Every structure is written in structure tokens, then in C-alpha cells.
Amino acid sequence: MLATIPTAATASLFALTYTAVLPEGPANSAIGITNIFGAFTGAVFAVLVGHLSDKTRSRMGRRNPWILGGAITSGIALIGLAVANYSAIWPVVLFFCLFQAGLNTYYASYNALLPDRIHSKLLGRASAYAGFGSLAGTALGSIVTQLLIVVFGTQHITRGFLVLPWSMLIIAVIIVLAIPGANLSNRQIGDIETNKAPAARFRLPKDRDFWLAYVGRFFVVLGIMLILQTATQILRYHYGLDIKGAAAVGTVAGLIMAGVGAVASIFGGVVSDKLDKRKPLIALSVSFVVIGMIVLALTKTLVFYYVYTALAALAFGIFQAVDQALMVEVLPDKENAAQDMGILGTTNTLTGVIAGGLGAALIASLGYELLFISAAVLSIAGILVFIPIRRVK
């Protein structure tokens, strides 16, 4: 939760700032370009740091140095976003890429704590708690965005970036203090120092279920990302809201997402563990998000935007509760958990690369209604790919 607050608020603040200083067309392009470069950077760091985290041996442990280092890097990047020139675009892109590098350094190691520490019989519930934290952080990020706009005004939105890093830095320190590192002997340290460089041992998994999970997750997340990455444009231009109005609607939507999603997440996690099955709940979650996207395509009033948000929250809550458990179950080698979780995690970042550009292109060429339909079709394609996975019921 505490890491998701600055993540959610950052995405809203930089997009809203673009719409404040640029006309609609250039703002749409700038948001797409920034998301594309940031997501690509995040994908690279998710895999690289995941691999290095698996091979790290220190008195802080395998994960803790990267969690703390990622949080510090993200904090520095947010300070940069506070002083960047948004009319020039590329300084914003640079600092957003640095933010994504730090964020994915943090998450590549943090997410590996699940297979490191949690028994397989509790994976669904543990994933549900993590999903609940993520949803709560997203909702609080929306509220924080609204508060920052009220405090600093639309002319000085970027000052809000100076407020954002602290929750992530604080929780990184707490994690490092709460989860003890390794008690390495001198002999162990010497053995590790003489090992071959970690990067030389990187190998892509050769496992059918792993890659089916990757592709299925890729399509489902891409469908969701098409809406998330263009949320600011949807509210500002599709519904015709000003910056304060868009931020206010985002806050209400965030609260709906947190409340409905929290219930759905706990339900999904508990039921998944009780049934010892993941696929039926993933199919249920995708059906909710598809219905929500069809609602968006057929209507153009804010009431139905909130209906979509509630359906998306049901879908996202259930999907997050089951998704992380499924990812752990398809890992071919627990010794490379962070590396392989990082590879699976690139479905979040690489879909951001595609969704940023694809969303902007669909809006410019076909309009918002076909954007929503395209997102629904991609999500349906994802669930069809999940079906043949053998190691997951």
C-alpha cells in the first residue's frame, strides 16, 4: 500500500500536468511517449534486478539491498519530476524512466518475498492481502492527487512530487528492519566473491506452462492497461472535465476501486485456496472487466463510468488475489524465483510500453469507443491462453 500511493499519484500528476501545459493532441502524444519509455525501462530493470537479486548474498539478505536501493532511486526521480520542464517533454521522460527503474528494482525484489516466505497452501490469501494493499494504495494515491491539486493549485501541480517519495522510503526501511538478512560466514562470503558474474548465468526458462502464463497474463493486463494508461485523457476529453473535475472523479473512482476491490480480493484469495483452483476465478475476473469495458463503450455519462469502475474493481480484486499465486505455481525453479517473477512482471511493464502508444493511436484514429472494445477483446484473448496451463487447476 505504501509503495503504491506514490506510484498511483505519480501517474496521475504527470499526466494532468501535461494536459495543463499542452493542447489536447500534444498532451495525448506526450503522455503516450512518457509511458512507453518509462514502461520499457521498467521491464528491463524488472528482469535484470530480479536475476541479480536471486544471486545476491549479503548480511542484509538477498532482497533487502535492492528494495532499499530501488526506493531511494525512485525518490530521487520524483524530485526530478518536480523541477522538470513539461513543455520540453524529454526531461520528464528522463526522470520518469529513472522512477520506473527504481520502482521495478524495488518490486522485482519485493514480489520475490512471496515465494521466499509463504507456504504454498497460503498463496491465495497472501496474494489477496498484497492485492488489497495495492488497491488501497491506488485509492489513497487518487485522494493524495486531489489534495495536492487543492494545496498547490493547477499552476504548481509538480510541487506535489516533493511530497510523494516518503511513504515508499519509510516502508522500504521498515521491510529491511523487519526481515532479517543472512548471517554469512567469512567462508561463504569468500565463496560467493569467487563465483562467476551473476549476469553470465542468466537463462530464460524453458517451460511450457510458464510461457502460457506469461502470454495469458500479457493479454489480460494489456486490456486493463489500455484503460488505465489513458484514464486522464478519458476524463479530460471524452467526458469533457477540467483538471480539478478529472482529479475529483479519479478520487471517487479510487475509493470505489478500493472498497469493492478489497472485498473481491479477500473473497478471491480465500476461495482460491479452499478450492485449490485458480483458473475459474481468473475467468470470472476477466468476465467482469469485459462487461465494464462494454458499458464504457455504450454510454457516455459519469454514472456509468462509476459502474465500470465497480466492475473493474471486482475483476481486479479477484485477479490480483489469484494472479500472484498462479505466477508462483508456474515457476520452474524456486532458486531463480525473483528472476522468473521479474520476467512474468514484465507483462505489467511491456504492456505499458504497448498500451501507451496503442491507446494514443486508437484514440486519435478510431475514438474512445473502439479503444474500450479493443481492451475487452484483448482481455478475452488472455483467458483463452490460460486454459491449457497444466500445473494450475
N, C-alpha and C positions, 0 to 999 in steps of 0.2 A: 504493500500500500504506500509506504513512504517513498519508495523509488518511483512508483507510477505517478504520483502527484506532479513532480516537475516534468516528467515525460509528457503527460497529457496537456499540462498547461503550456509547455514549450511549443507543441504542435499548434495549439490554438493561437498563441500570441504572435508567432512569426507570420502565420497566415493572415491574421487580422491586420497586422502592421502593413503587410504588402497591399491589402485592399484599401488601407488608409492613405498610402502614398502613391499608388499607381492606379491607372484606369483599369476597367474590368479585364480586357484582353491581356495586357501585360501582366496584371496581377495573377490571372489564371496560369499564364506561362511560367511566371516566377515561382509560384507555389509548386507547380509540377517539376520544374528543374531542380529546385532545392530538395524536394522529396526524393527524386531519382538519385541524385548524387549522395544524399545522406543515407538512403537505404542501401545503396551499393557498398558504401564504406562500412556500414553496419554488418552486412553479410560477410565481408572479408574478415572483419575482426571477430565475428561470432565463431567462425571456423578456426581461425588462427589461434585465438586465445583459448578456445576450448581444447585444442590439441596441446598447447603449451601448459595449460592448467593440469591436464592429466599427467604430464611429465614433471611437474614442479614438485620439488621436495624442499621444504623449509620449515623452520620452527613455527612459522605462522600457519602451516598446513599447505595443502595443495591449492585450495580455493581462495583463502583469505587475502593473500597479497594482490590478486587480480581484482577481487571485489573492492578492496580499498583503493587501489590504483585507478580503477575504472570510475569510481565515484569522484575522485579528485579531478580527473581529466574532464569529466562532464561538467563539474563546477567551473573550471577554467573556461570551458567553451561557452557556458551560459553568460559569463561576464563579457566575453567577446560579442555575443549576440546583443548585449545591452548597448554596446557602443558602435556597432556596425552601421554602415550606410545602406539602407534598404532600397534606395533608388538605384544604387550601383549593382545590386543583386549578388555579385560574386563574393564580396566579403561575408555576406550572410551564408552563402553556400559553404564557404570555407569553415566557418565556425559551427555550422550545423553538422558538417561532416565530422568535425572534432567531437562534437556532442555525441553523435552516433557511435563513433569509435569508443569513447569512454563508456557509453551506455551498454554497448554489446560486450565490452570487456567485463563489465560488472555482471550482466545477465548470463553470459556464457559460463561463468564460474558459479554464480548463484543457483542457476537451474540444475546444475550437477549435484547440488546438495540433496536433491530428491532421491536419485538412485544411490547416492553415497550413504544416506542416513535412514531411509524409510523402508520398512518391510513391505514386501510385495502385496500382502493382504490389506494393507492400509493405503495403497497408492491412490485409489479413487478419492478417499476422504482427504488425503494430504493435498491432492491436486485441487479438490474443491476449496480448501482453505486458501490455497495460493490464488485460485481464481477469484475468490471473494475479496481478497486483498487487492487484487488488480482492479476489480470493478469498483471497489470503494475508492481506490486511488484515482481512478478515472473520473468519478463523480466529484471528488474533492478537488481534482485538477480543474474541472469546469467552474466550480464555485470560486476557487482561487483566481482563475482568469477574470471572472466577473468582478471580484473585489479589487484586483489590480487595476482594472479599467476605471472603476469608480474612484480609486485613490489617486491614480496618476493621470487620468483623462486620456482621451483618444490621441492627443497630440504627443503624449510621452509614455506610450504603452511599453516601450522597450525597457524602461526602468524596472519593470516587473521582473525581468530576467535576473536582476540582482538579488531578488528575494527567493528565487526558486531552488538554488543548489542545496540549501541547508538540510532539508529533510532527508535527502539521499546521502549526504555526507554523514549525518548523525546515525542513520541506520547501518551504514557500512561499518562505522566504528563499533556499534553495538554487536553486529554479527561477528566481527573479529574478536571482540572480548568474550562473547557468549560461546563461541565454538572454538575450543582449544586447538592449537596446531600440533604438529608432530613433535615427539621427543626423540630427536635423531641423535644417534651416537656419532662420534668422530669417524668411525669406520664407515658408517652408512653415508655420511657426507662425502667422504673421500671416494667411495664407490660411485656415487652419483656424479661427482665432478669429472670423473674419468670417462663417463658414458659418452656415447656419440651424441651430437647435437640433436635436440628433440625434433626439429623440423625435418631432419633426414629420415625419421621413422614414420612420417605421416603416410597413411594409407586410406584410400576411400573404401568403405565397407563393400563387400561383395555378397549381398544378402537380398533375396527377392522381397521378403516382407518389409524390410527396412525401406527399400526404394518405392514400394507400393504405398507405404505410409507417407513417404515424402511427397510423392506426386498427388495423392489424395488430399493431403493437408495443404499443398500448394494451391490447388484449385479452390478449395473451400475458403482459405484465407484470402486469396486474390479477390474472390467475390465480395468478401466483407471489406477488404481494403479499398476497393473501388468507391465505396460509400464513405468510409472513414477519411480517406485522403482528400476527398472533395467536399467534406461537410461544410467548410467555410463558404465555398462557392455556392453550394446548395442553398444555404440560409441567406447569404447576401444577395444572390442574383436570381435564383429560382423562386424564392419566396419574397424577394424584394425588401429585405430587412437592412437597417443601418447597422453600424458596428455594435452599438450598445444593445440593440434589439437581438442581433445574432448571438451575442455573448449571453444575454438573458435566456434565450431559448436553449442555448447549449447547456446552461446551468440546470434548467428544469429537466432537460433530456438526460443529463448526467445523474440527477437524483433518481429518475425513473430507472435508468440503467443499473444503478447501484442497488436499489430496493428490490426490483424484480429479479435482477441477475443474481443477487445474493441468495435468495430463496431457491432459484433454479440451480445454482451451483452446489449448494448443500444437498439438495434433492438428487442431483445427478451423481455426485460423489458417493453418497450412501447407497443409492440403488445400484450403482455400477459395481460396488464392492459386494453387496448382498447377492446380486445375480451372477457375479463374476463374468460379466459381459460388458463390452464397450461399444460394439458396432450398432446395436439397436438405438442406443442413446445418441450416438453421433448422427444417425439418420433422423431421429426426432428433432435434434437441434437444427439441422440443415433445413428441415421442412418449415420450421418456424421462421427462419431468416428469409427463406424464399417467399413465403406468404407476405412478410413485411415489405420486401422489395417490390412485390406486385402491387401492394397498397400504395407505395410511393409513386409507382408508375401511373396508377389510375386516378390519383387525386392530387390536389394542389392546395390544400388547406393545412394550417399548422396542427389542427386537431389530429389529422391522420399522420402527421409527422411524429406526433407523440405515440400514436398507435403503433407505427413502425418501430419506434424506439423500444416500446414494451416487448414487442415480438422479438426484436433483435436481442434484447436483454435475456429473454427466455433462452434463445438459441445460444448466445454467447456464454451464459452461465453454465448450461448443460455441457456445451462443447469444451469449455475450459476445464471443467471438472473431470471429464473423461479423457481429454486430449493428452494431457501430460502423462497420465497413467498409461495410455496406449503407446506413447513415444518410448517410455521406459521399457515396456514389454517387448517392443520390436528391436531393442538394442542388441546387436550381435555379440558385443564384447563389453562387459561391465568395466574392464580395466581402461577402456577408452570412452568412458561414459560422457565426459564433458565434450570431447571432440565430436562424438556422434550426435549428442544432443545439440551441439553447435551447428552441425550440418543440417539437422532437422529444423533448427531455429532459423536457418536462412530462408525458410518458407515465409517467415514474417518479414525479413528484410528485402529479399529479392522480389517478393510480391509488391513491396513498397516501391521498388525501382520501376516495376511494370505499371502498377496502379497509378503512380504519379503522372507518368506520361500518357498511359492509355486513358485514364479518366479525363485529363485535359483535352485529349484528342476527340474522345467521344462527345464531350460537352460542346466543343467547337463545331464538330461536323454533323452530329446526329441529335444533339439536345439531351436534356436531363432524363426524359422518359426512357430512352433507349439505353442510357447509362444504367438505370435501375434494372431493366430487363437483362442486360448483359451480365450484371452481377449475379442475378438469380440463376442464369444458365450455367455460369462457372461453378457456383456452389453445388448445383445438382451433379455436374460432371465429377466433382470431388468425391461425393458419396459413392458413386459408381465404382471409383478406383479403390475405395476402402474395402469393398465386399470380398475380393479374392484373398485378402491377408489371412494366413493360416494360423499364426501364433496367437492371434487375438480373436476371442469369441465375439 
